Amino acid sequence: MFTVLYAIDYIDTNPTKMTFDTLNEAHDWIHDEVARRVDFAVQNSAYIMSETEIQDLEANEYALVSLTDGVVTEFICI
């Protein structure tokens, strides 16, 4: 099980949380969601964005993603 946390910005206290059975599913969702968010920003920008600006925006979006393998070991003291 893989867990993806995707924040809307760096101070987001309630990021989108998605779980996937396979790493490929998680990667596909991440790439699709980054593309969707970048496309939204480009389409709704008041200015024409250069390729460099779009690449920077994409890099910023990927920086907001956290992917874990979902393996959590808890120790319970009795």
N, C-alpha and C positions, 0 to 999 in steps of 0.2 A: 504494500500500500504506500502510495506517494502523496504527500501533501504539498500543495502550492498555496502560498500566501502572496497576494498581489495588492499592494497598497495604492491609493490614489495619489499620495504624495509622501514625503519623508516623515511627516508627523501624524499620519493616519493611525488612529488607535484601534480601528476596526476594519482591517483589510479583508478583501474577498478571500475566502478559504474554500479550496476545492480539493477533493481527494480522488485519486485515480488508482486503478489496479496495476497499471504498467507504466514504466518510465516513458515509453513512446507516447502514450495517451497524455501524460503530463506535459511533455515537450510540445506536442501538437497544440494543446490548449494554450500554453504559454505563447507560442509563436502566433497563433490566431488572435489572441487577445491583445498582444502588443501591436500587431498589424491593425487591428480594429481601432485601438486608441490613437495610434499615430495617424491613421487615415482620418479619424474624426477631427483631430487637431489641425491637420492640413486643410481639410475641407471647410472648416469653420474659422480659419485664420483670416484676418482682415487684409493680410499682405500675402504676396506670393513668397513661398518659402524656398530657399535654395536647397540643393541636394545635401550640402554640408549641414544645414539647419535640421533637415529631416533626419539625417544620420545621428546628429546629436540628440534629437528628441527620442529616437529609437533607443539609443544607449541609455538615456535617462529612464525610459520605461523599463528596460531590462534590469536596471539597478533597483527597481522597486519590487522585484520578484524574489521570493525565497522558496526554494525547493528542498524538501527533506524526504528521507526514505520512510518516514513514519514509524521507525523502530524506536520505541521508547521503553526503557527498562526501568521499572519502579521497584524499589526495595521497601518492603513493609516490615517494620520492626514490631514484634509482638512481645 
